[in-house]
Amino acid sequence: MPPPSDIVKVAIEWPGANAQLIEIDQKKPLSSIIREVCDGWSLSGSEQFALRYADGPQLYITEQSRGEIKNGTILRLAISPTRAARQLLERIQSHGIDARLEALKELAKLSADPTFATEFINMEGIATLARLVESGTHFGEMLAFTLTAFLELMDHGIVSWDLISLSFIKQIAGYVNQPMVDVSILQRSLAILESMVLNSHSLYHRVAQEITVGQLIAHLSNQEIQTYAIALINALFLKAPEDRRQEMASTLAQKHLRSIILNHIIRGNRPIKAEMAHQLYVLQVLTFNLLEERMMTKMDPSDQAQRDIIFELRRIAFDGENDPGGTEKRKAMYTKDYKMLGFTNHVNPAMDFTQTPPGMLALDNMLYLAKLHQDTYTRIVLENSSREDKHECPFGRCAIELTRMLCEILQVGELPNEGCNDYHPMFFTHDRAWEEFFCVCIQLLNKTWKEMRATAEDFNKVMQVVREQITRALAMKPSSLDQLKSKLRGLSYSEILRLRQSERMSQDDFQSPPIIELRERIQPEILELIKQQRLNRLCDGSCFRKGGNRRRQDKFWFCRLSLNHKVLHYGDLEEPPQGEVPFELLTDKIPVSDIKSVVTGKDCPHMKEKSALKQNKETMELAFSILYDPDEALNFVAPNKYEYCIWTDGLCALLGREMGSDLTRSDLDTLISMEMKLRLLDLENITIPEAPPPVPKEPSTYNFTYNYG
């Protein structure tokens, strides 16, 4: 007999018959199981049948997929995929419109099944569907089902997209370019074109010739097809040759793509779903990737046009200062000015832009700031040129390093990550979002430099803080550049220090190997501390109601552990005690050595007869029993969850067993966290101004204060 793991209990349905409840032996061939099922309903020709799931996608079950069947699954006996494919292929070519529509509807559903799809494709089914589309005789619902089936079949990857004919492409593109087309047809047409572009280099060129970007942008005002339209725009953008991407970006800008997305999608009246968020992220990445060429272009120090940009930066910063007449004096003044501008190479600052990344992109950012935000630019430069030498913030060096950092944060030059939805709404609020982002961040850098009272030696530390400020602000998803500024104002240097310390002290952040090792070393000490506390509480003792029912006025009884942990003393009381109960008043006792086990809940002898009423369920959750020789039990119902945890954990500790209550886990986490904080503070020598340094406590000095349910 096969092991139970090879037996699956299922129900199998067949129209007009009672379901069969059978056990499937996973070691038997699927054909044998189908034959037995057919015999149960007196159906001949079992090779013409197959099993499918009755719920969900209703996929066919194959020898490869049968391992996924779970106990209790409902299956359905159906005609085999080969037979179904042949019948549907005949029906979609029939003359009866109603019969053809029903066949296409069923085909659209079945085409998602890889087993059926393989059979249908082998019968030239895709070519048949393509001819139906090219004929132009299908409209409305019939055409929508045809396109759905076609897309589902192609998505299996069995047939190459390169085999698609030009006439088919023109027909599909025609649906997209027509002003009035049914939404369902438009959705599927856009999806088919997107798949063509993404899966075939040759089809990209054909689709690009047939589809106008302007027409796609026009579809963004329709909420039902926005996602499909922007997905096709992204596909065309992604697959465009490098020399055409910049041209396409210009066209999209002229057609006001950004403002349309902002107004109709981001600020629309519908929440943004995951797929749309992904497409916005992809567009954001592709847009920023247009910066890659400049990011990877080194400056040519001999190129006069490029050198003129640096001269322009100097002129704007120090406008009004007349050049001295002599060449040597002019060179000396230029060198002084370039030092004040914060370049590393004061003699030939063009050399600062020969490293990639960020290459010429950094110079582009600096020029944008100088021309479009001239007051900010001159303030930063002149403010730092008047500081003491050791505290001046080198604008040129900072701008170059900041540009490199922003490229890393926004992953300039990297392909979109499949499944990522991390788009930033603020980048859709300005036509020059990258440059404006830089302008905000360079002001942040200058402000942080001052807050840190940094010197040249602190340059890398400042950049690390600025990176953290920017990434934290971006994580808050500001909706505009103004909101970004507001978020950054709240992330001052002192706030970053506070957050760092808070997170360092957070238990969830203790993931580095040294911290994990410290935790493992501390845990036995803390467990021993908790064990002693539980045993001490048992020595103090607790009062219990005899009947375990709060509404009854029964007598009480009290139980406590002897101070040497060898005997449990217990006895009846007339009323709850007002202090410690002497051992002398507790007339009964159980030697700990006689205790066999501790059981809880429904396993307790006094709970086995309880009904399923709510109050009895609550009582059962607080019940525990001590089983001792000769086959007797001392039954408890704790007054609350806290006492239940104290006693069950204490008894486990007494018997040398693991304490496993929620209270112990909570105490363990809390005390380990407290001890680690003290030890880490001691290691880092952190002192508090005008107060003595904290003295780490030994674990045994902790006092417990509970607030448990």
C-alpha positions as CSV (number, residue, x, y, z in Angstrom):
1,M,0.0,0.0,0.0
2,P,1.5,3.4,-1.0
3,P,2.3,5.8,1.8
4,P,-0.4,8.4,2.7
5,S,1.6,11.2,1.0
6,D,1.0,9.5,-2.4
7,I,-2.8,9.5,-1.9
8,V,-4.9,12.6,-2.6
9,K,-8.6,12.7,-1.8
10,V,-10.6,14.7,-4.4
11,A,-14.0,15.2,-5.8
12,I,-14.6,14.8,-9.6
13,E,-17.6,16.4,-11.4
14,W,-19.3,15.6,-14.7
15,P,-22.3,17.5,-16.0
16,G,-25.6,15.9,-15.1
17,A,-24.1,13.3,-12.8
18,N,-23.3,13.0,-9.1
19,A,-19.7,13.8,-8.2
20,Q,-17.3,11.0,-7.5
21,L,-15.3,11.1,-4.3
22,I,-12.1,9.2,-5.0
23,E,-8.5,8.7,-3.8
24,I,-5.9,9.4,-6.4
25,D,-2.8,7.3,-6.2
26,Q,-0.1,9.7,-7.5
27,K,2.1,6.7,-8.4
28,K,-0.5,5.4,-10.9
29,P,-0.5,6.7,-14.5
30,L,-2.9,9.6,-15.1
31,S,-4.5,7.6,-18.0
32,S,-5.4,4.8,-15.6
33,I,-7.1,7.2,-13.2
34,I,-9.1,8.8,-16.0
35,R,-10.2,5.4,-17.2
36,E,-11.5,4.5,-13.7
37,V,-13.4,7.8,-13.5
38,C,-14.9,7.2,-16.9
39,D,-15.9,3.7,-15.9
40,G,-17.7,5.1,-12.8
41,W,-20.0,7.0,-15.2
42,S,-20.1,4.3,-17.9
43,L,-18.3,6.6,-20.4
44,S,-16.4,4.9,-23.2
45,G,-13.3,6.1,-24.9
46,S,-11.4,7.3,-21.9
47,E,-8.5,8.5,-24.1
48,Q,-10.8,11.3,-25.3
49,F,-11.1,12.7,-21.8
50,A,-8.8,14.6,-19.3
51,L,-9.0,16.1,-15.9
52,R,-9.2,19.9,-15.2
53,Y,-9.5,22.0,-12.1
54,A,-13.1,23.0,-11.5
55,D,-12.2,26.4,-9.9
56,G,-9.8,29.2,-10.8
57,P,-8.1,29.1,-14.2
58,Q,-9.5,25.5,-14.7
59,L,-6.2,24.3,-16.1
60,Y,-5.7,20.8,-17.5
61,I,-3.9,18.3,-15.3
62,T,-0.9,16.6,-16.8
63,E,1.7,14.1,-15.6
64,Q,4.0,17.1,-15.0
65,S,1.4,19.2,-13.0
66,R,-0.4,16.5,-11.1
67,G,1.8,16.9,-8.1
68,E,0.1,20.2,-7.4
69,I,-3.2,18.5,-6.6
70,K,-4.1,19.0,-2.9
71,N,-6.5,17.1,-0.6
72,G,-10.1,18.4,-1.0
73,T,-9.6,19.7,-4.5
74,I,-12.6,19.7,-6.9
75,L,-11.7,18.4,-10.3
76,R,-13.8,18.1,-13.5
77,L,-13.8,15.5,-16.2
78,A,-13.5,17.2,-19.6
79,I,-12.8,16.4,-23.2
80,S,-9.1,16.1,-23.8
81,P,-7.1,19.2,-25.0
82,T,-6.5,17.6,-28.4
83,R,-10.2,17.0,-28.9
84,A,-11.1,20.5,-27.5
85,A,-8.6,22.2,-29.8
86,R,-9.9,20.4,-32.9
87,Q,-13.6,21.1,-32.1
88,L,-12.9,24.8,-31.4
89,L,-10.9,25.2,-34.6
90,E,-13.8,23.9,-36.6
91,R,-16.4,26.0,-34.7
92,I,-14.5,29.3,-35.1
93,Q,-14.6,28.8,-38.9
94,S,-18.3,27.9,-39.0
95,H,-20.8,30.1,-40.8
96,G,-23.1,30.5,-37.8
97,I,-22.4,33.8,-36.1
98,D,-23.7,32.7,-32.7
99,A,-21.8,29.4,-32.8
100,R,-18.6,31.2,-33.8
101,L,-19.0,33.8,-31.0
102,E,-19.5,31.0,-28.4
103,A,-16.5,29.2,-29.8
104,L,-14.2,32.3,-29.7
105,K,-15.4,33.0,-26.1
106,E,-14.5,29.5,-25.0
107,L,-11.2,29.7,-26.9
108,A,-10.2,33.0,-25.2
109,K,-10.6,31.2,-21.9
110,L,-8.9,28.0,-22.8
111,S,-5.9,29.7,-24.5
112,A,-4.3,30.5,-21.2
113,D,-3.8,26.8,-20.6
114,P,-0.4,25.8,-21.8
115,T,-1.5,22.2,-22.5
116,F,-4.4,23.3,-24.7
117,A,-2.4,26.1,-26.3
118,T,0.2,23.6,-27.5
119,E,-2.4,21.4,-29.2
120,F,-4.2,24.4,-30.7
121,I,-1.0,25.9,-32.1
122,N,0.1,22.6,-33.6
123,M,-3.1,22.6,-35.6
124,E,-2.2,26.0,-37.1
125,G,-4.7,27.7,-34.8
126,I,-2.7,31.0,-34.6
127,A,-2.6,31.3,-38.4
128,T,-6.3,30.8,-38.5
129,L,-6.9,33.6,-35.9
130,A,-4.6,35.9,-37.8
131,R,-6.5,35.4,-41.0
132,L,-9.8,36.2,-39.2
133,V,-8.3,39.5,-38.0
134,E,-6.8,40.4,-41.3
135,S,-10.1,39.7,-43.1
136,G,-11.6,42.7,-41.2
137,T,-15.0,40.9,-40.9
138,H,-15.0,40.6,-37.1
139,F,-16.2,43.4,-35.0
140,G,-17.2,44.1,-31.4
141,E,-17.3,41.2,-29.0
142,M,-16.3,38.6,-31.6
143,L,-13.2,40.6,-32.4
144,A,-12.3,41.2,-28.8
145,F,-12.4,37.4,-28.0
146,T,-10.3,36.7,-31.2
147,L,-7.6,39.2,-30.1
148,T,-7.7,37.9,-26.5
149,A,-7.2,34.3,-27.7
150,F,-4.4,35.4,-30.1
151,L,-2.5,37.3,-27.3
152,E,-2.9,34.4,-24.8
153,L,-1.6,31.9,-27.3
154,M,1.4,34.0,-28.3
155,D,2.3,34.7,-24.6
156,H,3.2,31.0,-24.2
157,G,6.3,31.6,-26.3
158,I,5.7,28.6,-28.5
159,V,5.6,30.6,-31.7
160,S,8.0,33.4,-32.6
161,W,6.5,36.9,-33.0
162,D,8.7,37.4,-36.1
163,L,6.3,35.2,-38.1
164,I,3.5,37.8,-37.8
165,S,2.6,39.3,-41.1
166,L,2.7,43.0,-42.0
167,S,-1.0,43.0,-42.9
168,F,-1.8,41.7,-39.4
169,I,0.3,44.5,-37.9
170,K,-1.4,47.1,-40.0
171,Q,-4.9,45.8,-39.0
172,I,-4.0,46.0,-35.3
173,A,-2.4,49.4,-35.6
174,G,-5.5,50.6,-37.4
175,Y,-7.7,49.8,-34.4
176,V,-5.4,51.9,-32.3
177,N,-5.3,54.9,-34.7
178,Q,-9.1,54.9,-35.2
179,P,-10.9,57.6,-33.2
180,M,-13.9,55.4,-32.1
181,V,-13.0,51.8,-31.2
182,D,-14.5,49.6,-28.5
183,V,-12.4,49.8,-25.3
184,S,-11.9,46.0,-25.1
185,I,-10.6,45.9,-28.7
186,L,-8.3,48.9,-28.0
187,Q,-6.9,47.3,-24.9
188,R,-6.0,44.1,-26.6
189,S,-4.6,45.8,-29.7
190,L,-2.3,47.9,-27.6
191,A,-1.2,44.9,-25.6
192,I,-0.5,42.9,-28.8
193,L,1.6,45.8,-30.2
194,E,3.5,46.1,-27.0
195,S,4.4,42.4,-27.1
196,M,5.5,42.7,-30.7
197,V,7.8,45.6,-29.9
198,L,9.3,43.9,-26.8
199,N,9.8,40.5,-28.4
200,S,11.0,41.3,-31.9
201,H,13.6,43.8,-33.2
202,S,12.2,43.7,-36.7
203,L,8.6,44.2,-35.5
204,Y,9.7,47.3,-33.5
205,H,10.5,49.1,-36.8
206,R,7.2,48.0,-38.4
207,V,5.1,49.1,-35.4
208,A,7.0,52.4,-35.1
209,Q,6.1,53.2,-38.7
210,E,2.4,52.4,-38.1
211,I,1.8,54.1,-34.7
212,T,2.1,57.8,-34.0
213,V,3.1,58.8,-30.5
214,G,0.6,61.6,-30.6
215,Q,-2.2,59.1,-31.0
216,L,-1.0,57.1,-28.1
217,I,-0.8,60.2,-25.9
218,A,-4.4,61.0,-26.9
219,H,-5.5,57.7,-25.4
220,L,-4.1,58.7,-21.9
221,S,-7.2,60.7,-21.2
222,N,-9.3,57.4,-21.2
223,Q,-8.9,55.8,-17.8
224,E,-9.8,52.3,-19.2
225,I,-6.8,52.2,-21.6
226,Q,-4.2,54.5,-19.9
227,T,-2.1,51.6,-18.7
228,Y,-2.0,49.9,-22.1
229,A,-1.1,53.1,-23.9
230,I,1.7,54.1,-21.6
231,A,3.0,50.5,-21.7
232,L,3.3,50.7,-25.5
233,I,5.0,54.2,-25.2
234,N,7.5,52.6,-22.8
235,A,8.1,49.6,-25.1
236,L,8.8,51.9,-28.1
237,F,11.0,54.1,-25.9
238,L,12.9,51.1,-24.6
239,K,13.5,49.4,-27.9
240,A,14.3,52.6,-29.9
241,P,17.9,52.8,-31.3
242,E,20.0,55.2,-29.2
243,D,20.1,57.9,-31.9
244,R,16.2,57.9,-31.9
245,R,15.6,58.0,-28.2
246,Q,16.5,61.6,-27.8
247,E,14.3,62.5,-30.8
248,M,11.4,60.5,-29.3
249,A,11.9,62.2,-25.9
250,S,11.6,65.6,-27.7
251,T,8.4,64.5,-29.4
252,L,6.9,63.3,-26.1
253,A,7.8,66.7,-24.5
254,Q,6.2,68.6,-27.4
255,K,3.1,66.6,-27.0
256,H,3.0,67.4,-23.2
257,L,3.2,63.8,-22.1
258,R,4.5,64.7,-18.7
259,S,1.6,67.2,-17.9
260,I,-1.0,64.8,-19.3
261,I,0.3,61.9,-17.1
262,L,0.4,64.3,-14.1
263,N,-3.2,65.6,-14.6
264,H,-4.9,62.5,-15.9
265,I,-3.1,59.7,-14.0
266,I,-1.1,60.8,-11.0
267,R,-3.6,63.4,-9.9
268,G,-6.6,61.6,-11.5
269,N,-9.7,60.5,-9.5
270,R,-8.7,56.9,-9.4
271,P,-6.1,55.2,-7.2
272,I,-3.0,54.1,-9.1
273,K,-2.8,50.3,-9.4
274,A,0.3,48.2,-9.3
275,E,0.7,47.8,-13.1
276,M,0.3,51.6,-13.7
277,A,2.8,52.3,-11.0
278,H,5.2,50.0,-12.7
279,Q,4.7,51.7,-16.1
280,L,5.3,55.1,-14.5
281,Y,8.5,53.7,-12.9
282,V,9.6,52.4,-16.3
283,L,9.0,55.8,-17.9
284,Q,10.9,57.5,-15.1
285,V,13.9,55.2,-15.6
286,L,13.9,55.5,-19.3
287,T,13.7,59.3,-19.1
288,F,16.6,59.5,-16.7
289,N,18.6,57.1,-18.8
290,L,18.7,59.8,-21.5
291,L,21.3,61.4,-19.2
292,E,23.6,58.4,-19.5
293,E,25.4,59.8,-22.6
294,R,26.4,63.0,-20.8
295,M,27.2,61.1,-17.6
296,M,29.7,58.9,-19.5
297,T,31.2,61.7,-21.6
298,K,34.6,63.0,-20.4
299,M,35.4,66.7,-20.8
300,D,38.0,67.4,-23.4
301,P,40.3,70.0,-21.8
302,S,41.4,71.2,-25.2
303,D,37.8,71.9,-26.4
304,Q,37.3,75.6,-26.2
305,A,33.4,75.4,-26.3
306,Q,33.5,73.2,-23.2
307,R,36.0,75.4,-21.5
308,D,33.8,78.4,-22.2
309,I,31.1,76.8,-19.9
310,I,33.6,77.0,-17.0
311,F,34.4,80.6,-17.9
312,E,30.6,81.3,-17.8
313,L,30.4,79.8,-14.3
314,R,33.2,82.1,-13.2
315,R,31.6,85.1,-14.9
316,I,28.2,84.6,-13.3
317,A,29.7,84.1,-9.8
318,F,32.1,87.0,-9.9
319,D,30.2,89.4,-12.4
320,G,31.5,93.0,-12.3
321,E,35.1,92.2,-11.4
322,N,37.2,93.5,-14.3
323,D,39.9,91.3,-15.6
324,P,43.4,92.6,-15.0
325,G,45.4,93.6,-18.1
326,G,48.4,91.3,-17.9
327,T,48.3,87.6,-18.8
328,E,50.0,86.5,-15.7
329,K,47.7,88.6,-13.5
330,R,44.7,87.2,-15.3
331,K,45.9,83.6,-14.7
332,A,46.5,84.4,-11.1
333,M,43.0,85.8,-10.7
334,Y,41.4,82.9,-12.6
335,T,43.3,80.4,-10.3
336,K,42.0,82.3,-7.3
337,D,38.4,82.4,-8.6
338,Y,38.5,78.7,-9.5
339,K,39.6,77.9,-6.0
340,M,36.7,80.0,-4.6
341,L,34.4,78.1,-7.0
342,G,35.6,74.9,-5.2
343,F,37.3,73.1,-8.1
344,T,40.0,70.6,-7.1
345,N,42.2,71.6,-10.0
346,H,42.5,75.4,-9.6
347,V,44.8,75.9,-12.6
348,N,42.8,73.8,-15.1
349,P,39.3,73.0,-13.7
350,A,38.4,71.1,-16.9
351,M,40.4,68.2,-15.5
352,D,37.7,67.8,-12.7
353,F,35.3,66.6,-15.3
354,T,37.4,63.9,-16.9
355,Q,36.1,61.2,-14.6
356,T,33.0,59.2,-15.5
357,P,30.5,59.1,-14.1
358,P,29.4,61.9,-13.7
359,G,31.4,63.4,-16.6
360,M,29.9,66.3,-18.4
361,L,26.5,65.8,-16.7
362,A,27.9,67.5,-13.6
363,L,28.9,70.6,-15.6
364,D,25.5,70.7,-17.2
365,N,23.9,70.7,-13.7
366,M,26.2,73.5,-12.5
367,L,25.4,75.6,-15.5
368,Y,21.7,75.1,-15.1
369,L,21.9,76.2,-11.5
370,A,24.0,79.3,-12.4
371,K,21.7,80.4,-15.2
372,L,18.2,79.4,-13.9
373,H,18.8,79.9,-10.2
374,Q,21.5,82.6,-10.3
375,D,20.8,84.1,-6.9
376,T,21.1,80.7,-5.2
377,Y,24.3,79.9,-7.2
378,T,26.0,83.2,-6.3
379,R,24.9,83.0,-2.7
380,I,26.4,79.5,-2.3
381,V,29.7,80.5,-4.0
382,L,30.2,83.8,-2.3
383,E,29.1,82.6,1.1
384,N,31.7,79.9,1.1
385,S,34.4,82.1,-0.3
386,S,34.1,84.3,2.7
387,R,34.3,81.6,5.3
388,E,37.4,80.5,7.1
389,D,39.5,78.3,4.8
390,K,39.0,75.2,6.9
391,H,35.1,75.5,6.9
392,E,34.4,76.5,3.3
393,C,32.2,74.2,1.3
394,P,33.9,73.5,-2.1
395,F,31.0,74.1,-4.6
396,G,32.7,72.6,-7.6
397,R,33.8,69.4,-5.9
398,C,30.4,69.0,-4.1
399,A,28.4,69.5,-7.3
400,I,30.5,66.8,-9.1
401,E,30.2,64.3,-6.3
402,L,26.5,65.1,-5.8
403,T,25.8,64.5,-9.5
404,R,27.5,61.1,-9.2
405,M,25.4,60.3,-6.1
406,L,22.1,61.3,-7.7
407,C,22.9,59.1,-10.7
408,E,23.5,56.2,-8.3
409,I,20.3,56.8,-6.3
410,L,18.1,57.1,-9.4
411,Q,20.1,54.3,-11.2
412,V,20.8,56.3,-14.3
413,G,21.9,54.0,-17.1
414,E,20.3,50.9,-15.7
415,L,17.4,49.0,-17.3
416,P,14.0,49.0,-15.5
417,N,13.6,46.3,-12.9
418,E,10.7,43.9,-13.7
419,G,8.1,44.1,-11.0
420,C,9.4,47.4,-9.5
421,N,6.8,50.1,-8.8
422,D,9.1,52.8,-7.3
423,Y,8.2,55.9,-9.2
424,H,8.3,59.4,-7.8
425,P,5.4,61.7,-8.5
426,M,7.5,64.8,-8.1
427,F,9.5,64.0,-11.2
428,F,6.4,64.4,-13.3
429,T,5.7,67.9,-12.0
430,H,8.5,69.7,-14.0
431,D,9.9,69.6,-17.5
432,R,13.4,69.8,-16.1
433,A,12.9,67.6,-13.1
434,W,16.4,66.2,-13.0
435,E,18.0,69.6,-13.0
436,E,15.6,71.0,-10.5
437,F,16.2,68.0,-8.3
438,F,19.9,68.8,-8.4
439,C,19.3,72.4,-7.5
440,V,17.3,71.4,-4.4
441,C,20.0,68.9,-3.3
442,I,23.0,71.2,-3.8
443,Q,21.3,73.6,-1.4
444,L,20.7,70.8,1.0
445,L,24.4,69.8,0.8
446,N,25.5,73.4,1.6
447,K,23.1,73.6,4.5
448,T,24.3,70.2,5.9
449,W,27.9,71.2,5.5
450,K,27.3,74.3,7.8
451,E,25.3,72.2,10.3
452,M,28.1,69.7,10.6
453,R,30.7,72.5,10.8
454,A,32.6,70.4,8.3
455,T,36.1,70.9,7.0
456,A,37.7,69.5,3.8
457,E,38.6,66.3,5.8
458,D,34.9,65.7,6.5
459,F,33.9,65.7,2.8
460,N,33.0,62.0,2.6
461,K,31.2,62.1,5.9
462,V,29.1,65.1,4.7
463,M,28.3,63.2,1.5
464,Q,27.2,60.2,3.4
465,V,24.8,62.3,5.5
466,V,23.4,64.0,2.4
467,R,22.8,60.7,0.7
468,E,20.9,59.5,3.7
469,Q,18.8,62.7,3.8
470,I,17.9,62.4,0.1
471,T,17.1,58.7,0.2
472,R,14.9,59.1,3.3
473,A,13.1,62.1,1.7
474,L,12.5,60.1,-1.5
475,A,11.1,57.2,0.5
476,M,8.4,59.5,1.7
477,K,7.3,59.9,-1.9
478,P,6.9,63.7,-2.0
479,S,4.3,64.8,-4.6
480,S,6.2,67.9,-5.7
481,L,9.6,69.5,-5.5
482,D,8.3,72.0,-2.9
483,Q,7.2,69.0,-0.8
484,L,10.6,67.5,-1.2
485,K,12.2,70.7,0.1
486,S,9.8,70.5,3.1
487,K,10.8,66.9,3.8
488,L,14.5,67.8,3.6
489,R,14.1,70.7,6.0
490,G,12.8,68.2,8.5
491,L,15.8,65.9,8.0
492,S,18.5,68.2,9.4
493,Y,21.9,66.8,10.5
494,S,20.7,66.6,14.1
495,E,17.6,64.7,13.1
496,I,19.7,62.2,11.0
497,L,21.8,61.6,14.1
498,R,18.7,61.0,16.2
499,L,17.3,58.6,13.6
500,R,20.6,56.7,13.4
501,Q,20.8,56.3,17.1
502,S,17.2,55.3,17.4
503,E,17.5,52.7,14.6
504,R,20.8,51.4,15.9
505,M,19.1,50.8,19.2
506,S,16.1,49.2,17.6
507,Q,16.0,45.5,18.0
508,D,14.9,45.0,14.4
509,D,18.1,46.6,13.2
510,F,20.4,44.2,15.1
511,Q,21.2,42.1,12.0
512,S,24.9,42.4,11.6
513,P,27.0,39.3,12.5
514,P,28.7,40.9,15.6
515,I,25.3,42.0,17.0
516,I,23.8,38.6,16.3
517,E,26.7,37.0,18.1
518,L,26.2,39.4,21.1
519,R,22.5,38.5,21.2
520,E,23.3,34.8,21.2
521,R,25.8,35.2,24.0
522,I,23.3,37.3,26.1
523,Q,20.3,35.1,25.6
524,P,21.2,32.3,28.1
525,E,21.8,34.9,30.8
526,I,18.4,36.5,30.2
527,L,16.6,33.1,30.0
528,E,18.1,32.2,33.4
529,L,17.0,35.6,34.8
530,I,13.4,35.0,33.6
531,K,13.5,31.5,35.0
532,Q,14.5,32.7,38.4
533,Q,11.8,35.4,38.3
534,R,9.1,32.8,37.4
535,L,10.2,30.6,40.2
536,N,10.3,33.5,42.7
537,R,6.7,34.3,41.7
538,L,5.7,30.7,42.4
539,C,7.4,31.0,45.8
540,D,5.2,34.1,46.4
541,G,2.2,32.1,45.4
542,S,-1.2,32.9,43.8
543,C,-4.8,32.8,44.7
544,F,-7.3,30.8,42.5
545,R,-11.1,30.3,42.5
546,K,-12.1,26.8,43.2
547,G,-14.8,26.6,40.5
548,G,-13.0,28.8,38.0
549,N,-16.1,30.8,37.4
550,R,-16.0,34.5,38.2
551,R,-19.8,34.8,38.8
552,R,-19.8,32.1,41.5
553,Q,-19.1,33.0,45.1
554,D,-17.1,29.8,45.8
555,K,-14.2,29.4,48.1
556,F,-10.7,30.3,47.1
557,W,-7.6,28.3,47.3
558,F,-4.0,29.2,47.3
559,C,-0.8,27.6,46.0
560,R,2.8,28.4,46.4
561,L,6.2,26.8,45.9
562,S,8.5,26.1,48.9
563,L,11.6,28.3,49.1
564,N,13.9,25.3,48.3
565,H,11.8,24.5,45.2
566,K,11.0,20.9,46.4
567,V,7.4,21.1,47.4
568,L,4.2,22.7,46.2
569,H,1.9,23.8,49.1
570,Y,-1.8,24.5,48.6
571,G,-5.0,24.8,50.6
572,D,-8.4,26.4,50.8
573,L,-9.1,30.0,51.9
574,E,-12.4,31.7,52.9
575,E,-11.5,34.9,51.0
576,P,-8.7,36.3,48.9
577,P,-5.5,37.0,51.0
578,Q,-4.3,40.5,51.8
579,G,-0.6,39.6,51.8
580,E,1.6,36.6,52.0
581,V,0.0,33.3,53.0
582,P,2.1,31.3,55.5
583,F,3.0,27.7,54.6
584,E,1.4,26.6,57.8
585,L,-2.1,27.6,56.5
586,L,-1.6,25.4,53.4
587,T,-2.4,21.9,54.6
588,D,-1.9,20.0,51.4
589,K,1.3,19.5,49.5
590,I,2.8,17.8,46.4
591,P,6.5,16.9,46.2
592,V,8.0,18.2,43.0
593,S,9.6,14.9,42.4
594,D,6.2,13.3,42.1
595,I,5.1,15.6,39.3
596,K,4.9,13.7,36.0
597,S,3.8,16.6,33.7
598,V,1.9,19.8,33.2
599,V,-0.9,20.0,30.7
600,T,-3.0,22.9,29.5
601,G,-6.3,23.8,27.8
602,K,-8.5,21.0,26.6
603,D,-5.9,18.4,27.8
604,C,-6.7,19.2,31.4
605,P,-8.9,16.7,33.3
606,H,-11.3,19.4,34.5
607,M,-11.8,20.8,30.9
608,K,-12.7,17.6,29.1
609,E,-16.4,17.9,29.9
610,K,-16.7,21.6,29.1
611,S,-19.0,22.6,26.3
612,A,-18.2,24.9,23.4
613,L,-19.8,28.0,24.9
614,K,-17.8,31.2,24.7
615,Q,-17.3,31.5,28.5
616,N,-16.0,27.9,28.6
617,K,-13.6,28.6,25.7
618,E,-12.2,31.6,27.7
619,T,-11.9,29.4,30.8
620,M,-10.1,26.7,28.8
621,E,-7.5,29.2,27.6
622,L,-6.6,29.9,31.3
623,A,-6.7,26.2,32.5
624,F,-3.7,24.1,33.4
625,S,-3.2,20.9,35.5
626,I,-0.3,19.3,37.4
627,L,-0.4,15.5,36.9
628,Y,1.3,13.6,39.7
629,D,1.5,10.1,41.2
630,P,-0.6,8.0,41.6
631,D,-2.6,9.2,38.5
632,E,-3.9,12.3,40.2
633,A,-4.2,15.9,39.1
634,L,-4.2,19.4,40.7
635,N,-6.4,21.5,38.5
636,F,-6.0,25.3,38.0
637,V,-7.9,28.1,36.3
638,A,-5.7,31.2,36.3
639,P,-7.5,34.5,37.0
640,N,-5.9,36.1,34.0
641,K,-3.5,35.5,31.1
642,Y,-0.6,37.0,33.0
643,E,-0.9,34.6,35.9
644,Y,-1.4,31.7,33.5
645,C,1.9,32.5,31.7
646,I,3.7,32.9,35.0
647,W,2.6,29.6,36.4
648,T,2.9,27.5,33.3
649,D,6.4,28.9,32.6
650,G,7.4,28.5,36.2
651,L,6.3,24.9,36.4
652,C,8.2,24.2,33.1
653,A,11.3,25.8,34.7
654,L,10.8,23.8,37.8
655,L,10.7,20.6,35.8
656,G,13.6,21.6,33.6
657,R,11.6,22.1,30.5
658,E,11.5,25.0,28.0
659,M,9.4,28.0,28.8
660,G,7.3,28.8,25.8
661,S,4.6,31.3,26.6
662,D,4.0,34.6,24.8
663,L,5.0,36.4,28.0
664,T,8.4,34.7,28.1
665,R,9.1,35.5,24.5
666,S,8.1,39.1,25.1
667,D,10.2,39.4,28.2
668,L,13.2,37.7,26.4
669,D,13.1,40.2,23.5
670,T,12.6,43.2,25.8
671,L,15.4,42.3,28.2
672,I,17.9,41.3,25.5
673,S,17.2,44.6,23.8
674,M,17.8,46.5,27.0
675,E,21.0,44.7,27.8
676,M,22.3,45.1,24.2
677,K,21.6,48.8,24.4
678,L,23.5,49.2,27.6
679,R,26.5,47.2,26.3
680,L,26.6,49.0,22.9
681,L,26.4,52.4,24.7
682,D,29.2,51.3,26.9
683,L,31.3,50.2,23.9
684,E,30.8,53.4,22.1
685,N,31.6,55.5,25.1
686,I,28.5,57.6,24.6
687,T,28.1,60.2,27.5
688,I,25.3,62.5,28.4
689,P,26.3,66.1,28.9
690,E,26.2,67.4,32.5
691,A,25.4,63.9,33.8
692,P,27.5,60.9,34.8
693,P,28.0,58.2,32.1
694,P,25.5,55.4,32.2
695,V,26.6,52.4,34.2
696,P,25.7,49.0,32.6
697,K,23.6,46.9,35.0
698,E,24.1,43.3,35.6
699,P,21.2,41.2,34.3
700,S,20.2,40.2,37.9
701,T,19.5,43.8,38.8
702,Y,16.6,44.2,36.4
703,N,13.1,44.7,37.9
704,F,10.1,43.5,36.1
705,T,7.1,45.7,35.5
706,Y,4.3,44.1,33.5
707,N,1.3,45.3,31.7
708,Y,0.0,42.1,30.2
709,G,-3.5,41.6,28.9
